[in-house]
Amino acid sequence: MNTLTAESAWSECLEIIQDNISYQKFKSWFEPIEAVKLEDNTLTIQVPSQFWYEWLEEHYYNMLRSTIAKVLGSDGKLEYSVLVEKSDRHEDNRSVRLPQRPMPPSQPQEMNTYSDYHPGKIENPFVIPGIRKTNIDSNLNSNYVFDRYIEGDCNRLARSAAMAIAENPGKNSFNPFFVYGTTGLGKTHLIQSIGNKVKEQFGSEFSVLYVSSETFTNEFVQAIRNNRASEFTMFYRHIDVLIVDDIQFFSGKEKTQEEFFHIFNALHQEGKQIILSSDRAPKDIPDIEERLISRFSWGLSADLQVPEYETRYAILERKANDNGITIDPNIIEFIAHNFKSNVRDLEGAIIKLLATASLKHIDEIDLAMAKSVLRDMVKSSQSQLSIESIQNYVCDYFGIDTNKVREKTRKQEIVEARQMAMYLSKKFTKSSLKSIGLQFGGRDHSTVIHAISTIEERLETSPKHKRILRELEQKLEVATL
C-alpha cells in the first residue's frame, strides 16, 4: 500500500468502478473527478460541486465503499474536496473537505453526525472505521421460522411467496410483499420467517431489519426532535431487507408517510426487499396517501384467511410437540372444533391447558379436564362476534362478495347490504362508530350513523326489510350461543 500515490489509487478505483456501471454513467459522474492526495490511508478526491458530492453519496455509496476497501484495505477511507463556486464575497473558487458519510470516529465528536445514532435499540452498522459492515440487531424472533409455520389452504399463496423471497431477496417480482389479514392469523410469524431465513442463508451479506410501524413512527418523531432526520433516513436506506409490521398504523400520520415514501422509493430503486403487513388490504387502509397505496400494490399482496379445521389440528399438534408433550387426539379435535377464529386462540388454549396441568401436577391430560379448563375460553370464543363475521353473514345472505361492502360503490344492493351490516355491527358488538366505519373501507363515523338511521326508518315502513333483519339477527344470535 505504501507505493500507491493518490493518482494510482484513484486509477485502480476507476478500473473497478468502470466494470460495475454503464459507460455513460462512468463518463458523466466519475471521469471529471480528480485525485488530490493519499494520506493516512485516506484518499481525497475533488468533485465539481456540493450537488456532485451528494449525488455520489446517495447513488454510489456502497460501490465506493467496497471499491476503496479493495484498493486501500478494510481500514481505507474516502474524503471529498468539494469546489465552491464563485460568489460576491469570494472572487476565487475555493474548496471544502467532506468525508464520505458516515464520518470516521476519529473526527471531532461535534462534527460526527452518525457515530451515535441508534434508532430504538438498533445498532447503526454504518459508522465503523473502514468499509466493513457489522451485523445490526434485526429485531427478529428466532422462533418465527418457516418450519414452525403450518401451511394450509388459508395461507398457501402467502407462505409460498415468502419462501421464494427468502431464497432471492430483492431479486424477485414480489417486491414489495404485502401480507394482510385479521388479528391472530400469523402475519408477524410469516414475515419474520423471511428475515430469519435470509440471515440463515446469507449471513452478513444482507442487513435485515424488522420494525413495527409504531416503532418506525416513534423513531422518526425522535429524529426530528433531535435534528437528526437525515441520519434516520440514511440508516433505513441502507437496509437490504426491510420488514415493517402493521403498516395500517401509518394512517393519518402525514409526515411519517412522506418519510416512508422516500425510503420506500430509495430501497425499491436499489433492488432491496421490502416486506409489509397490515390487518387489511392496501386499498382498504384509511388515511394513507394514494401514492403509497399505489406502491404497496407494485409487488404481491397476499391475504391470510381463517385456518380450516385440518390446519387448526396440525397447528395444535405442532404446538404440543414444541412443548415436548403428547396430547390425546380427542383433545386436539375438541380444541380445533371450538376455536375457529385465529391461530392465537388455538395457541392460547394449549398454553392454558399445559399451565393448569403443571400447576396441579397432573401427568396426563384427559378430555374431561380439557373441557373443564377451557370452558370459559370456549364460551368466550363462541359468544364474540366480530364485525368481519357479521359482514360475512350479511353478504352470504345477499349472495355478494364480502369485499364489496368495503369498496366505494353506490350500487343499490351493495349499499343496502353495507347499511344492514353496519346496523348489526352496532347491535351485536361493542365497537365504536369510528371502529365500525374503519372496517367498512375506512368510512367516517357519520356514514355509520346515517346507515343506522336509514335501517331504523325502513324497519318502521318496510315489512320486507323487517323480515330480512329478523332473519339475519336470528342467524347471529345462534352464532353467539
C-alpha positions as CSV (number, residue, x, y, z in Angstrom):
1,M,0.0,0.0,0.0
2,N,2.9,2.4,0.7
3,T,3.8,2.5,-3.0
4,L,0.4,3.9,-4.0
5,T,0.0,7.6,-4.9
6,A,-3.3,9.4,-4.9
7,E,-3.4,9.2,-8.7
8,S,-2.6,5.5,-8.9
9,A,-5.0,4.6,-6.1
10,W,-7.8,6.5,-7.8
11,S,-6.9,5.0,-11.2
12,E,-7.3,1.5,-9.7
13,C,-10.6,2.6,-8.2
14,L,-11.8,3.8,-11.6
15,E,-11.0,0.5,-13.2
16,I,-13.2,-1.3,-10.7
17,I,-16.0,1.3,-11.0
18,Q,-16.0,1.2,-14.8
19,D,-16.7,-2.6,-14.7
20,N,-19.7,-2.1,-12.5
21,I,-21.7,0.8,-14.1
22,S,-22.7,1.8,-17.6
23,Y,-20.3,3.7,-19.8
24,Q,-22.5,6.8,-19.8
25,K,-22.7,7.0,-16.1
26,F,-19.0,6.5,-15.8
27,K,-18.3,9.3,-18.2
28,S,-20.8,11.6,-16.6
29,W,-20.0,11.1,-12.9
30,F,-16.5,9.7,-12.5
31,E,-14.2,10.8,-15.3
32,P,-14.4,14.5,-14.1
33,I,-13.2,13.6,-10.6
34,E,-9.5,14.2,-9.8
35,A,-7.3,12.6,-7.1
36,V,-6.0,15.2,-4.7
37,K,-3.9,13.3,-2.1
38,L,-3.4,10.0,-0.3
39,E,-2.5,10.4,3.4
40,D,-3.0,8.1,6.4
41,N,-4.8,5.6,4.1
42,T,-7.4,8.3,3.3
43,L,-7.9,9.1,-0.4
44,T,-9.1,12.6,-1.1
45,I,-10.8,13.2,-4.4
46,Q,-12.0,16.5,-5.9
47,V,-15.6,16.8,-7.2
48,P,-17.0,19.8,-9.1
49,S,-19.8,20.8,-6.6
50,Q,-21.8,20.1,-3.4
51,F,-24.5,18.5,-5.6
52,W,-22.0,16.2,-7.2
53,Y,-20.9,15.0,-3.7
54,E,-24.4,14.4,-2.5
55,W,-25.3,12.5,-5.7
56,L,-22.4,10.2,-5.4
57,E,-23.1,9.6,-1.7
58,E,-26.8,8.8,-2.4
59,H,-26.4,6.7,-5.6
60,Y,-23.0,5.1,-5.4
61,Y,-22.3,4.9,-1.7
62,N,-22.0,1.1,-1.4
63,M,-19.9,0.8,-4.6
64,L,-17.4,3.5,-3.5
65,R,-17.1,2.0,0.0
66,S,-16.4,-1.5,-1.4
67,T,-14.0,-0.2,-4.0
68,I,-11.9,1.8,-1.5
69,A,-11.8,-1.4,0.6
70,K,-10.4,-3.4,-2.3
71,V,-7.8,-0.8,-3.2
72,L,-6.7,0.6,0.2
73,G,-7.8,-2.3,2.5
74,S,-10.5,-2.6,5.1
75,D,-9.3,0.5,7.0
76,G,-9.2,2.7,4.0
77,K,-11.3,5.9,3.9
78,L,-12.5,8.3,1.3
79,E,-12.8,12.1,1.5
80,Y,-14.1,14.7,-0.9
81,S,-12.7,18.1,-1.8
82,V,-15.8,20.0,-3.0
83,L,-15.3,23.0,-5.2
84,V,-17.4,26.0,-4.1
85,E,-18.4,28.3,-6.9
86,K,-17.5,32.0,-7.1
87,S,-19.7,34.4,-5.1
88,D,-19.8,38.2,-4.5
89,R,-17.7,37.8,-1.4
90,H,-15.2,35.3,-2.7
91,E,-13.7,36.1,-6.1
92,D,-11.8,32.9,-6.4
93,N,-13.0,29.3,-6.4
94,R,-12.3,27.6,-3.1
95,S,-13.0,24.0,-1.8
96,V,-14.2,22.4,1.3
97,R,-13.3,18.9,2.5
98,L,-16.0,16.5,3.3
99,P,-15.6,12.8,4.4
100,Q,-17.5,10.1,2.8
101,R,-20.5,9.6,5.1
102,P,-20.6,8.4,7.7
103,M,-17.7,10.3,9.2
104,P,-14.9,8.2,10.8
105,P,-14.9,8.1,14.6
106,S,-11.6,9.9,14.7
107,Q,-13.2,13.2,13.7
108,P,-14.3,15.6,16.5
109,Q,-17.5,14.5,18.2
110,E,-19.5,17.6,17.4
111,M,-18.8,17.0,13.7
112,N,-19.7,13.3,13.7
113,T,-23.4,13.3,12.9
114,Y,-23.7,9.5,12.5
115,S,-21.5,7.9,15.2
116,D,-24.0,7.8,18.0
117,Y,-27.3,7.5,16.1
118,H,-29.2,4.4,17.3
119,P,-32.8,4.2,16.2
120,G,-34.6,2.4,19.1
121,K,-32.3,-0.5,20.1
122,I,-30.9,-0.8,16.6
123,E,-27.1,-0.5,16.3
124,N,-26.1,1.6,13.3
125,P,-23.8,-0.5,11.2
126,F,-22.6,2.4,9.0
127,V,-20.4,4.2,11.5
128,I,-17.4,1.9,12.0
129,P,-14.0,2.7,10.6
130,G,-13.2,1.5,7.1
131,I,-15.6,-0.3,4.8
132,R,-16.8,-3.4,6.5
133,K,-20.4,-3.7,7.7
134,T,-21.3,-5.2,11.0
135,N,-24.4,-7.1,11.7
136,I,-27.3,-5.0,13.0
137,D,-29.8,-6.2,15.6
138,S,-32.5,-7.4,13.2
139,N,-35.2,-7.5,16.0
140,L,-36.3,-10.9,14.8
141,N,-37.8,-13.6,17.0
142,S,-35.8,-16.7,16.4
143,N,-38.9,-18.9,17.0
144,Y,-40.6,-17.4,13.9
145,V,-39.3,-19.7,11.2
146,F,-40.9,-21.5,8.2
147,D,-40.6,-24.9,9.8
148,R,-43.0,-23.9,12.6
149,Y,-45.4,-22.1,10.2
150,I,-48.1,-24.7,9.3
151,E,-49.2,-24.5,5.6
152,G,-52.8,-24.8,4.7
153,D,-55.3,-23.5,2.2
154,C,-55.7,-20.4,4.3
155,N,-52.1,-19.3,3.8
156,R,-50.6,-21.3,0.9
157,L,-50.0,-18.4,-1.5
158,A,-48.5,-16.2,1.1
159,R,-46.2,-18.9,2.5
160,S,-45.0,-20.0,-0.9
161,A,-44.3,-16.4,-1.9
162,A,-42.5,-15.8,1.4
163,M,-40.2,-18.8,0.8
164,A,-39.4,-17.6,-2.7
165,I,-38.5,-14.1,-1.4
166,A,-36.2,-15.6,1.3
167,E,-34.4,-17.6,-1.4
168,N,-33.8,-14.5,-3.5
169,P,-34.4,-11.2,-1.6
170,G,-34.9,-8.2,-3.8
171,K,-34.4,-10.1,-7.0
172,N,-37.9,-11.3,-7.4
173,S,-41.2,-9.9,-8.7
174,F,-42.7,-9.9,-5.1
175,N,-41.3,-6.5,-4.1
176,P,-42.9,-5.2,-2.1
177,F,-44.5,-8.3,-0.5
178,F,-47.7,-7.2,1.3
179,V,-49.3,-9.6,3.7
180,Y,-52.7,-8.8,5.2
181,G,-55.3,-10.5,7.4
182,T,-57.2,-10.0,10.7
183,T,-55.6,-10.3,14.1
184,G,-54.0,-13.6,15.1
185,L,-53.6,-15.3,11.7
186,G,-49.8,-15.4,11.8
187,K,-48.7,-12.3,9.8
188,T,-45.9,-11.5,12.1
189,H,-44.7,-15.1,12.2
190,L,-44.6,-15.3,8.4
191,I,-42.8,-12.0,7.7
192,Q,-40.2,-12.6,10.4
193,S,-39.7,-16.1,8.9
194,I,-38.4,-14.4,5.8
195,G,-35.9,-12.4,7.7
196,N,-34.7,-15.4,9.7
197,K,-34.3,-17.5,6.5
198,V,-32.3,-14.7,4.8
199,K,-30.0,-14.4,7.8
200,E,-29.5,-18.2,7.9
201,Q,-28.7,-18.5,4.2
202,F,-26.8,-15.3,3.5
203,G,-25.4,-14.3,6.9
204,S,-23.9,-10.8,7.0
205,E,-24.3,-10.4,3.2
206,F,-27.7,-8.9,3.8
207,S,-28.7,-6.5,6.6
208,V,-32.2,-7.4,7.7
209,L,-34.4,-5.3,10.0
210,Y,-37.9,-6.0,11.4
211,V,-39.7,-3.0,12.9
212,S,-43.3,-2.2,13.8
213,S,-44.9,0.8,12.2
214,E,-45.3,2.3,15.7
215,T,-41.6,2.0,16.4
216,F,-40.8,3.5,13.0
217,T,-43.0,6.4,13.7
218,N,-41.7,7.0,17.2
219,E,-38.1,6.8,15.9
220,F,-38.9,9.4,13.2
221,V,-40.5,11.8,15.6
222,Q,-37.5,11.5,17.9
223,A,-35.1,12.1,15.0
224,I,-36.9,15.2,14.0
225,R,-36.9,16.4,17.6
226,N,-33.2,15.9,17.8
227,N,-32.4,17.4,14.3
228,R,-31.3,14.0,13.1
229,A,-33.8,13.2,10.4
230,S,-31.2,12.9,7.7
231,E,-29.4,10.2,9.8
232,F,-32.7,8.4,10.3
233,T,-33.2,8.4,6.6
234,M,-29.6,7.2,5.8
235,F,-29.9,4.4,8.3
236,Y,-33.1,2.9,6.8
237,R,-31.9,3.4,3.2
238,H,-29.0,1.0,3.9
239,I,-31.2,-1.9,5.0
240,D,-31.2,-4.7,2.5
241,V,-34.4,-6.5,3.7
242,L,-36.8,-4.1,5.5
243,I,-39.8,-5.7,7.3
244,V,-42.5,-3.3,8.6
245,D,-45.3,-4.8,10.6
246,D,-48.9,-3.3,11.0
247,I,-48.5,-0.7,8.3
248,Q,-52.1,0.4,8.9
249,F,-50.9,2.5,11.9
250,F,-49.3,4.9,9.4
251,S,-52.9,6.0,8.9
252,G,-53.3,9.8,9.4
253,K,-49.6,10.3,10.1
254,E,-48.7,12.5,7.1
255,K,-45.1,13.3,7.9
256,T,-44.3,9.6,8.6
257,Q,-46.0,8.6,5.4
258,E,-43.9,11.1,3.5
259,E,-40.7,9.9,5.0
260,F,-41.6,6.3,4.4
261,F,-42.5,7.1,0.8
262,H,-39.0,8.4,0.1
263,I,-37.3,5.4,2.0
264,F,-39.5,3.0,0.0
265,N,-38.6,4.6,-3.3
266,A,-34.9,4.5,-2.5
267,L,-34.9,0.9,-1.4
268,H,-37.1,-0.3,-4.3
269,Q,-34.9,1.5,-6.9
270,E,-31.8,-0.2,-5.5
271,G,-33.4,-3.6,-5.7
272,K,-33.7,-4.1,-1.9
273,Q,-36.5,-6.2,-0.5
274,I,-39.5,-4.6,1.2
275,I,-42.0,-6.7,3.3
276,L,-45.1,-5.2,4.8
277,S,-48.1,-6.4,6.8
278,S,-51.5,-5.0,7.6
279,D,-54.8,-6.0,9.0
280,R,-56.5,-5.2,5.7
281,A,-55.7,-4.9,2.0
282,P,-53.8,-1.8,0.8
283,K,-56.8,-0.2,-0.8
284,D,-58.8,-0.6,2.4
285,I,-56.3,1.3,4.7
286,P,-57.9,4.7,5.5
287,D,-56.0,8.0,5.5
288,I,-53.0,6.7,3.6
289,E,-51.6,8.7,0.6
290,E,-52.7,7.4,-2.7
291,R,-49.0,7.3,-3.9
292,L,-48.2,4.9,-1.1
293,I,-51.2,2.7,-1.7
294,S,-50.1,2.5,-5.3
295,R,-46.6,1.4,-4.4
296,F,-47.9,-1.2,-1.9
297,S,-49.6,-2.8,-4.9
298,W,-46.5,-2.9,-7.1
299,G,-45.5,-6.4,-6.0
300,L,-47.6,-9.1,-4.5
301,S,-50.5,-8.7,-2.0
302,A,-51.4,-12.0,-0.2
303,D,-54.1,-12.4,2.3
304,L,-54.2,-14.8,5.2
305,Q,-57.6,-16.5,5.9
306,V,-59.0,-18.1,9.0
307,P,-57.4,-21.6,9.2
308,E,-59.7,-24.5,8.2
309,Y,-60.1,-27.5,10.6
310,E,-57.3,-29.6,9.2
311,T,-54.8,-26.7,9.5
312,R,-56.0,-25.9,13.1
313,Y,-55.5,-29.5,14.0
314,A,-51.9,-29.5,12.6
315,I,-51.1,-26.2,14.4
316,L,-52.2,-27.7,17.7
317,E,-50.1,-30.8,17.1
318,R,-47.1,-28.7,16.3
319,K,-47.6,-26.6,19.4
320,A,-47.8,-29.6,21.6
321,N,-44.7,-31.1,20.1
322,D,-42.8,-27.8,20.5
323,N,-43.6,-28.1,24.2
324,G,-42.4,-31.7,24.3
325,I,-45.7,-33.3,25.2
326,T,-48.2,-35.7,23.6
327,I,-51.9,-34.7,23.8
328,D,-54.8,-37.1,23.2
329,P,-56.1,-36.7,19.6
330,N,-59.6,-36.3,21.1
331,I,-58.5,-33.2,23.0
332,I,-56.8,-31.7,19.9
333,E,-60.0,-32.4,18.0
334,F,-62.1,-30.7,20.7
335,I,-59.9,-27.6,20.6
336,A,-59.8,-27.5,16.8
337,H,-63.6,-27.7,16.6
338,N,-64.2,-25.0,19.2
339,F,-61.5,-22.4,18.4
340,K,-62.1,-21.3,14.8
341,S,-61.3,-17.6,14.6
342,N,-57.5,-17.4,14.6
343,V,-54.2,-19.1,15.4
344,R,-53.6,-17.1,18.6
345,D,-56.7,-18.5,20.3
346,L,-55.6,-22.1,19.4
347,E,-52.1,-21.5,20.9
348,G,-53.7,-19.8,24.0
349,A,-55.9,-22.8,24.6
350,I,-52.9,-25.2,24.5
351,I,-50.9,-22.9,26.8
352,K,-53.7,-22.7,29.4
353,L,-54.1,-26.5,29.3
354,L,-50.4,-27.1,29.9
355,A,-50.1,-24.4,32.6
356,T,-53.1,-25.9,34.5
357,A,-51.7,-29.4,34.3
358,S,-48.3,-28.2,35.5
359,L,-49.7,-26.2,38.4
360,K,-51.9,-29.1,39.6
361,H,-49.1,-31.6,39.0
362,I,-51.3,-33.6,36.6
363,D,-49.2,-36.0,34.5
364,E,-51.9,-36.9,31.9
365,I,-54.5,-34.5,30.5
366,D,-57.8,-36.2,29.6
367,L,-60.8,-34.8,27.6
368,A,-62.9,-34.1,30.7
369,M,-60.1,-32.0,32.2
370,A,-59.6,-30.1,28.9
371,K,-63.3,-29.3,28.7
372,S,-63.4,-28.1,32.2
373,V,-60.2,-26.0,32.0
374,L,-61.2,-24.4,28.6
375,R,-64.9,-24.0,29.3
376,D,-64.7,-20.2,29.7
377,M,-62.5,-19.8,26.7
378,V,-64.8,-21.9,24.5
379,K,-67.8,-19.8,25.7
380,S,-65.9,-16.6,25.0
381,S,-64.8,-17.8,21.6
382,Q,-68.2,-18.8,20.6
383,S,-70.0,-15.7,22.0
384,Q,-68.0,-13.0,20.5
385,L,-69.0,-11.8,17.0
386,S,-66.6,-9.7,15.0
387,I,-67.5,-7.0,12.5
388,E,-65.9,-9.2,9.8
389,S,-68.0,-12.2,10.7
390,I,-71.2,-10.0,10.6
391,Q,-70.1,-8.8,7.2
392,N,-69.7,-12.4,6.1
393,Y,-73.2,-13.4,7.3
394,V,-74.9,-10.4,5.6
395,C,-73.0,-10.9,2.4
396,D,-73.7,-14.6,2.3
397,Y,-77.4,-13.8,2.8
398,F,-77.4,-11.4,-0.2
399,G,-75.1,-13.6,-2.3
400,I,-72.4,-11.0,-2.8
401,D,-68.7,-10.9,-2.2
402,T,-67.8,-9.6,1.3
403,N,-65.2,-7.3,-0.1
404,K,-67.9,-5.4,-1.9
405,V,-69.3,-3.8,1.3
406,R,-65.8,-2.3,1.9
407,E,-65.4,-0.8,-1.5
408,K,-66.5,2.6,-2.7
409,T,-69.5,1.6,-4.8
410,R,-73.0,3.1,-4.9
411,K,-74.8,0.0,-6.4
412,Q,-78.1,-0.3,-4.6
413,E,-77.8,-3.9,-3.5
414,I,-74.3,-3.3,-2.1
415,V,-75.3,-0.1,-0.3
416,E,-78.3,-2.0,1.3
417,A,-76.1,-4.8,2.5
418,R,-73.5,-2.4,3.8
419,Q,-76.0,-0.4,5.8
420,M,-77.5,-3.6,7.3
421,A,-74.1,-4.9,8.2
422,M,-73.3,-1.5,9.9
423,Y,-76.6,-1.6,11.8
424,L,-76.0,-5.2,13.0
425,S,-72.3,-4.4,13.9
426,K,-73.5,-1.7,16.2
427,K,-76.1,-4.0,17.8
428,F,-74.0,-7.1,18.2
429,T,-70.6,-5.7,19.0
430,K,-69.2,-3.2,21.4
431,S,-67.3,-1.4,18.7
432,S,-67.4,2.4,18.4
433,L,-68.9,4.1,15.4
434,K,-65.4,5.1,14.3
435,S,-64.2,1.5,14.5
436,I,-67.2,0.2,12.6
437,G,-66.6,2.8,9.8
438,L,-62.9,1.8,9.5
439,Q,-63.9,-1.9,9.0
440,F,-66.1,-0.8,6.0
441,G,-63.3,0.6,3.8
442,G,-62.3,3.4,6.1
443,R,-65.6,5.3,6.2
444,D,-66.4,8.1,8.6
445,H,-68.5,7.6,11.7
446,S,-71.1,9.9,10.2
447,T,-71.6,7.3,7.5
448,V,-72.4,4.7,10.1
449,I,-74.8,7.0,11.8
450,H,-76.6,7.6,8.5
451,A,-76.7,3.8,7.8
452,I,-78.2,3.0,11.3
453,S,-80.9,5.8,10.8
454,T,-81.8,4.5,7.4
455,I,-82.3,0.9,8.6
456,E,-84.3,2.1,11.6
457,E,-86.6,4.1,9.2
458,R,-87.1,1.1,6.9
459,L,-88.0,-1.1,9.8
460,E,-90.8,1.2,10.5
461,T,-92.1,1.3,6.9
462,S,-91.0,-1.8,5.1
463,P,-92.2,-5.4,6.1
464,K,-89.6,-6.8,3.6
465,H,-86.7,-5.1,5.4
466,K,-88.1,-6.0,8.8
467,R,-88.2,-9.7,7.7
468,I,-84.6,-9.6,6.3
469,L,-83.3,-8.0,9.5
470,R,-85.2,-10.5,11.7
471,E,-83.7,-13.5,9.7
472,L,-80.2,-12.0,9.9
473,E,-80.5,-11.4,13.7
474,Q,-81.6,-14.9,14.3
475,K,-78.5,-16.2,12.4
476,L,-76.3,-14.0,14.5
477,E,-78.0,-14.9,17.8
478,V,-77.4,-18.6,17.0
479,A,-73.8,-17.9,16.3
480,T,-73.4,-16.4,19.8
481,L,-74.9,-19.3,21.7
